[in-house]
Every structure is written in C-alpha cells, then in structure tokens.
Amino acid sequence: MSEAVTYGQYLNIDELLSLQEPRDDVEHDEMLFIVIHQVYELWFKVVLHEVDYCQRLLQEGDTSRAQHTLKRVLTILKVLVHQLDVLETMTPTEFLTFREHLDRASGFQSDQFRALEFILGRKSRASVDRFPEGSRARDMLEVRWSEPTLWDSVLEYLAGQGYELPEGQLTRDVTSPIEPSKELQSVLVDVYKNDSRNVELCERLVDLDEGFQEWRYRHVKMVERTIGSKQGTGGSAGSAYLHTTLNRPFFPDLWEIRSQL
C-alpha cells in the first residue's frame, strides 16, 4: 500500500519555499517584492489555463460554463489589483535599497503576461522576437502567436449560434491585430437587442476588458508612486511606456456598439 500523500508533498512546499532568493540578505523588503511577483506569475498561469478552457467551452457551444469560467478570471483579476495594495506598502526609499540588485530584470520581460496579451488579441511579433531562440519562453510564445484569440473563439461560437458574420471574420489572420468592424458591430447590436443569453457572454468579455484596464491603470500609478518618471529597470521608459498601454481595449467592437444601442 502506497504512503498517503501529505499536504507538503502534494504542493511541493519545500521546493516552493526555496525559490525566494533575495540578492541582498540585509534588505528586508526584497523578500516581499520577490514573493509578490512570483505570485503574479502563478496567477498568470491560472488565467491562461482558464482562458484556454473557455475557448474549448465556446467551441463546444457550452455558453453557461464559458460564462462561469470568465467570471472566475474576473475574480482573479480583482486579486491581481489588490496585490498592488500590498506592494504599495513599500515606500520609494525602501524599494531603492535593493533596486540595483534587479539589474535589467523587469516585469516587461514576463513571457506569461505577453501570452495573456496574445490570447486576448494584442499580438506583437516583437514580443516573440525579444526572447532567445530555443528558450522556453520563445517556444511558448511562438505557439500562442499562431493560435486563435479568445475573440476569434467568440466569433466562431456566434457563427455556430446561427449568426451570419461578415466575410473574412472567421478566416482572418489570427496573428494580426483585432480591428473594429462596422459590419460586425451590426451583428453584435442584433445580439444585444434580441439574444439575452449571448448578451451576458458579451458583457463578461467587457468585464474582462475593463478588469485588465483597471489593473493596467493601478500598475501605472504604483510605478509612478514608487519611481516617478525614472526609466524602468529593463530599459523601458517606465511609467511613460505604461501610459501608452492604457485605454486600448481588447474587444473594441463591444465598446463601439454602446453608442448604437
């Protein structure tokens, strides 16, 4: 009879707790900084897992479970926002005590966050090419680059529900940016006026979009609060760059139709 698995074994606690390695054992706040960002990466992994699942549910026409999965992602996004509250307990001077140990390490280099942007429709070839060929990150992003986005899955789902979509929507190049379409907006207006079940699905997507914009805004303010207008550690323009990511919705058609209803 095999020995029962313990809590620590199931969760690999010993390995997990060995992964926090501050560069400076003297600076108290570096541990918090490391843990916060490692937890972010774990949540990014879960969000990718859930959005992949949502795409499969949409392919199967399972509207209810797809909506439930999106609600789970929205709840996780709220946790991501609240994690910034914890990070903001660190003052600028406390951060500066260990900032030099980051060298050129930056959240800008998070391959999982790039994967999240890809699956939600904001793809950039430069984000793939930034990682070395043959690396885990590059290989993963190459796959994500070529896969349909969540929006593509939604459009395929609507076609399966009997909606006649504009020509080219279902055969578009999935590596290209999602552009607003007046013809598609006409279909979505019809959904909103006559199809309460699928309105709820669309509204969950708007919630998701809004949730990411909220996280981006809070992230910008956290960076400004901590380093002001200084350059980011990874060589980016810091808060100036982050400001350019605001007000760029993943699902522009769902926002455009608000003035048409």
Secondary structure, DSSP 4 states (H G I P E B T S, - for coil): -PPPPPHHHHTTHHHHHT----S-SS-TTHHHHHHHHHHHHHHHHHHHHHHHHHHHHHHTT-HHHHHHHHHHHHHHHHHHHHHHHHHTTS-HHHHHTTGGGGTT--GGG-HHHHHHHHHTT---HHHHHTSPTTSHHHHHHHHHHHSPPHHHHHHHHHHHTT--PPTTSTTS-TTSPP---HHHHHHHHHHHHH-HHHHHHHHHHHHHHHHHHHHHHHHHHHHHHHHTTPPPTTSS-THHHHHTTTT--S-HHHHHGGGG-
